[in-house]
Amino acid sequence: MNRARELSGRIAIAGLGMTEMGKVYGRTAMGFAVEAVALAAEDAGVGLAEIDGLLINPGVGGDIGPPLQAALGLRDLRLLSAMQGFGSSAGGMVQYAGLAIDAGMADVVACVYADAPLRKDAGTGAAYSGAARPGASLDRLPSAAGLNTAAAKYALAARRYMERYGTTSEQLGAVAVAARQWAALNDRAQMKDRKLTLEDHQTSRMIADPLRLFDCCLVSNGGIAVIVTSDERARDLRRPPVYVLGWGQGHPGHPMGRGSEFGLVTGAAASGAAAFAMAGLGPADVDVREIYDCFTYTTVVSLEDYGFCAKGEGGAFAASGALAPGGDHPTNTGGGQLSSYYMWGMTPLSEGIIQARGDGGVRQVDGAEVVLVSGNGGVVDYHSTLLLSPSPSSRGR
């Protein structure tokens, strides 16, 4: 048995801390981060002084980092790092926390992301612009010819994918509609009270062809943190543990040249395969999918790369209703980043924990024994995958 397989179920998420999120003004990313870590520690039933590891995702603006230790009043940390994998960072932080715990480098690790890009006097479109956030350079794509926003860059990937497989805008719209239906069941969702139809999607303004307004994620202020520890310690804490059955990363680095798979294949293919191998599971064993949905296209291509449907069939899969409440492949059950809140990889991770704990209330998926959590960064450049469960032992072993 390889080492990764031996670690399956031996690392657990013991605490989840979520601040108020959305259009919450007058607060800093550092303030949100402090609150999120404190809430996660309280949720787990550990004191702040028991935290001996701190992993921080600084976001595109670098607004939080190692000084968070002092802001939290933490002393004598044995593990401290700022980690940047963009939207894949949450899954990576949990993976590295687990490896550190197994290696004896730390016992209780807090992983945190927080951001505050929204301002009362500026529209959401300016939140991640280069002028507003000096550290916000996304990736290797040139800024020539209008490629100066995330939407424009993802539009390039989405258009290539749609031309290759015949995926339609209406099929992407089905992803947005399903996310909004889930958001209606989530009290935390920014779009809880705002219904969305396919017609609404189709008549919404074009942001970057082929991506319309409702193909694009929200912008949110807030913070989320998790507490990671060993399975043994987690069982003695306040909340039932959420066990990490599998993890993986995939960073394909596709060149933007003829013959590359840019826009067609994401890091979900490699990271998913690694996570499934570690857990001894496959796509058919997954009960809930929490997919990084910065754009509707990302949901579709990621679902394909994870093996939930064949390559090129993701659009039809979404249009079938499979992802929505009542569908046979419940996906982004809190509303995702399209309709709930945008906290990078912490959005899918937080909802994955909620589902694995059985805390979803009216949106809870029955029999959520295996929950897949994905993270995506850059323009489908970086990817992480986690497989979570309320049980330390996966099915099929």
FENUR-V337259 format. One record per backbone hydrogen bond with DSSP energy under -0.5 kcal/mol. NH is the residue of the N-H (numbers start at 1). CO is the residue of the C=O. E is the energy in kcal/mol with one decimal. If there is no record, write none. Layout:
nh=NH co=CO e=E
nh=NH co=CO e=E
This chain:
nh=6 co=2 e=-1.7
nh=7 co=3 e=-1.2
nh=7 co=4 e=-0.7
nh=8 co=4 e=-0.6
nh=8 co=5 e=-1.0
nh=9 co=244 e=-2.4
nh=10 co=7 e=-2.3
nh=11 co=244 e=-0.5
nh=12 co=229 e=-2.9
nh=13 co=242 e=-3.1
nh=14 co=12 e=-0.6
nh=14 co=227 e=-2.8
nh=15 co=227 e=-1.1
nh=17 co=225 e=-3.0
nh=19 co=223 e=-2.4
nh=22 co=221 e=-1.9
nh=24 co=22 e=-1.9
nh=25 co=23 e=-0.7
nh=32 co=28 e=-2.2
nh=33 co=29 e=-2.5
nh=34 co=30 e=-2.4
nh=35 co=31 e=-2.0
nh=36 co=32 e=-2.6
nh=37 co=33 e=-2.4
nh=38 co=34 e=-2.1
nh=39 co=35 e=-2.6
nh=40 co=36 e=-2.3
nh=41 co=37 e=-2.5
nh=42 co=38 e=-2.3
nh=43 co=39 e=-2.6
nh=44 co=40 e=-2.1
nh=45 co=41 e=-1.6
nh=46 co=41 e=-2.5
nh=50 co=47 e=-1.8
nh=51 co=48 e=-1.4
nh=52 co=108 e=-1.8
nh=53 co=108 e=-1.4
nh=54 co=79 e=-2.3
nh=55 co=110 e=-2.9
nh=56 co=81 e=-2.4
nh=57 co=112 e=-2.6
nh=58 co=56 e=-0.7
nh=62 co=58 e=-0.6
nh=62 co=59 e=-0.6
nh=63 co=58 e=-1.1
nh=64 co=58 e=-0.6
nh=68 co=65 e=-2.7
nh=69 co=66 e=-2.2
nh=71 co=67 e=-1.8
nh=72 co=68 e=-2.0
nh=73 co=69 e=-0.8
nh=73 co=70 e=-0.6
nh=74 co=69 e=-2.3
nh=78 co=52 e=-2.8
nh=79 co=52 e=-1.2
nh=81 co=54 e=-1.9
nh=83 co=56 e=-3.1
nh=83 co=81 e=-0.5
nh=85 co=83 e=-0.5
nh=88 co=85 e=-2.1
nh=89 co=86 e=-2.2
nh=92 co=88 e=-1.8
nh=93 co=89 e=-3.2
nh=94 co=90 e=-2.1
nh=95 co=91 e=-2.2
nh=96 co=92 e=-2.8
nh=97 co=93 e=-2.6
nh=98 co=94 e=-2.4
nh=99 co=95 e=-2.3
nh=100 co=96 e=-2.4
nh=101 co=97 e=-2.5
nh=102 co=98 e=-2.4
nh=103 co=99 e=-1.8
nh=104 co=101 e=-1.2
nh=105 co=100 e=-2.6
nh=106 co=100 e=-0.7
nh=109 co=228 e=-2.8
nh=110 co=53 e=-2.7
nh=111 co=226 e=-2.5
nh=112 co=55 e=-2.0
nh=113 co=224 e=-2.3
nh=114 co=57 e=-0.6
nh=115 co=222 e=-2.4
nh=122 co=119 e=-1.6
nh=126 co=123 e=-1.3
nh=127 co=124 e=-1.4
nh=129 co=126 e=-1.2
nh=133 co=129 e=-2.8
nh=136 co=133 e=-2.5
nh=146 co=143 e=-0.7
nh=147 co=144 e=-1.9
nh=148 co=146 e=-2.2
nh=153 co=149 e=-1.9
nh=154 co=150 e=-2.8
nh=155 co=151 e=-2.3
nh=156 co=152 e=-1.2
nh=157 co=153 e=-1.3
nh=158 co=154 e=-3.2
nh=159 co=155 e=-2.8
nh=160 co=156 e=-1.8
nh=161 co=157 e=-2.3
nh=162 co=158 e=-3.0
nh=163 co=159 e=-2.5
nh=164 co=160 e=-1.9
nh=165 co=161 e=-2.4
nh=166 co=162 e=-2.0
nh=172 co=168 e=-1.8
nh=173 co=169 e=-2.3
nh=174 co=170 e=-1.3
nh=175 co=171 e=-0.8
nh=175 co=172 e=-0.8
nh=176 co=172 e=-1.4
nh=177 co=173 e=-2.5
nh=178 co=174 e=-2.1
nh=179 co=175 e=-2.2
nh=180 co=176 e=-2.0
nh=181 co=177 e=-2.0
nh=182 co=178 e=-2.0
nh=183 co=179 e=-2.3
nh=184 co=180 e=-1.6
nh=185 co=182 e=-1.9
nh=186 co=183 e=-1.9
nh=187 co=185 e=-0.6
nh=189 co=186 e=-1.5
nh=190 co=340 e=-2.8
nh=191 co=339 e=-2.0
nh=192 co=189 e=-1.3
nh=194 co=191 e=-1.6
nh=195 co=193 e=-0.6
nh=201 co=197 e=-2.1
nh=202 co=198 e=-2.6
nh=203 co=199 e=-1.9
nh=204 co=200 e=-0.7
nh=204 co=201 e=-1.0
nh=207 co=211 e=-2.3
nh=208 co=211 e=-2.1
nh=211 co=208 e=-3.3
nh=212 co=210 e=-0.6
nh=213 co=205 e=-2.1
nh=215 co=212 e=-1.9
nh=216 co=213 e=-1.5
nh=217 co=294 e=-1.9
nh=218 co=337 e=-2.8
nh=221 co=22 e=-2.2
nh=222 co=115 e=-2.6
nh=224 co=113 e=-2.6
nh=225 co=17 e=-2.4
nh=226 co=111 e=-2.3
nh=227 co=15 e=-2.1
nh=228 co=109 e=-3.2
nh=228 co=226 e=-0.5
nh=229 co=12 e=-2.5
nh=231 co=10 e=-2.3
nh=234 co=230 e=-2.6
nh=235 co=231 e=-1.6
nh=236 co=233 e=-1.6
nh=237 co=234 e=-1.7
nh=238 co=44 e=-2.4
nh=242 co=13 e=-1.8
nh=243 co=241 e=-0.6
nh=243 co=389 e=-2.7
nh=244 co=11 e=-2.9
nh=245 co=243 e=-0.9
nh=245 co=387 e=-2.8
nh=246 co=387 e=-1.3
nh=248 co=385 e=-1.6
nh=250 co=383 e=-2.3
nh=253 co=381 e=-0.6
nh=257 co=255 e=-1.9
nh=260 co=257 e=-2.1
nh=264 co=261 e=-2.1
nh=265 co=261 e=-2.0
nh=269 co=266 e=-1.5
nh=271 co=267 e=-2.7
nh=272 co=268 e=-2.4
nh=273 co=269 e=-1.3
nh=274 co=270 e=-2.1
nh=275 co=271 e=-2.2
nh=276 co=272 e=-2.8
nh=277 co=273 e=-2.2
nh=278 co=274 e=-2.2
nh=279 co=275 e=-2.0
nh=280 co=276 e=-1.5
nh=281 co=276 e=-2.2
nh=285 co=282 e=-2.0
nh=286 co=283 e=-1.4
nh=287 co=370 e=-2.6
nh=288 co=370 e=-1.6
nh=289 co=330 e=-2.1
nh=290 co=288 e=-0.5
nh=290 co=372 e=-3.3
nh=291 co=289 e=-0.7
nh=293 co=291 e=-0.7
nh=296 co=215 e=-1.6
nh=298 co=295 e=-0.7
nh=299 co=295 e=-1.2
nh=300 co=296 e=-1.7
nh=301 co=297 e=-2.6
nh=302 co=298 e=-2.1
nh=303 co=299 e=-2.3
nh=304 co=300 e=-1.6
nh=305 co=301 e=-2.2
nh=306 co=302 e=-2.0
nh=307 co=303 e=-0.6
nh=307 co=304 e=-1.3
nh=308 co=303 e=-2.2
nh=309 co=303 e=-0.6
nh=313 co=310 e=-2.2
nh=317 co=313 e=-2.3
nh=318 co=314 e=-2.3
nh=319 co=315 e=-2.4
nh=320 co=316 e=-1.3
nh=321 co=318 e=-1.6
nh=322 co=317 e=-1.0
nh=324 co=321 e=-0.7
nh=327 co=324 e=-2.8
nh=329 co=322 e=-2.4
nh=331 co=323 e=-2.0
nh=332 co=289 e=-3.1
nh=335 co=332 e=-1.8
nh=339 co=335 e=-1.8
nh=340 co=336 e=-2.3
nh=341 co=336 e=-1.1
nh=343 co=341 e=-0.8
nh=343 co=344 e=-0.6
nh=346 co=343 e=-2.0
nh=347 co=344 e=-1.9
nh=349 co=345 e=-1.7
nh=350 co=346 e=-2.4
nh=351 co=347 e=-1.8
nh=352 co=348 e=-2.1
nh=353 co=349 e=-2.2
nh=354 co=350 e=-2.2
nh=355 co=351 e=-2.4
nh=356 co=352 e=-2.4
nh=357 co=353 e=-2.2
nh=358 co=354 e=-0.7
nh=358 co=355 e=-0.8
nh=359 co=354 e=-2.6
nh=363 co=360 e=-1.9
nh=364 co=361 e=-1.7
nh=366 co=364 e=-0.5
nh=368 co=365 e=-0.9
nh=369 co=367 e=-2.3
nh=371 co=388 e=-2.7
nh=372 co=288 e=-2.8
nh=373 co=386 e=-2.8
nh=374 co=290 e=-2.7
nh=375 co=384 e=-2.4
nh=377 co=382 e=-2.5
nh=380 co=378 e=-0.6
nh=381 co=377 e=-2.0
nh=382 co=377 e=-1.8
nh=383 co=250 e=-1.0
nh=384 co=375 e=-1.8
nh=385 co=248 e=-2.5
nh=386 co=373 e=-2.4
nh=387 co=246 e=-2.4
nh=388 co=371 e=-2.9
nh=388 co=386 e=-0.5
nh=389 co=243 e=-1.8
nh=394 co=392 e=-0.5
nh=397 co=394 e=-0.9
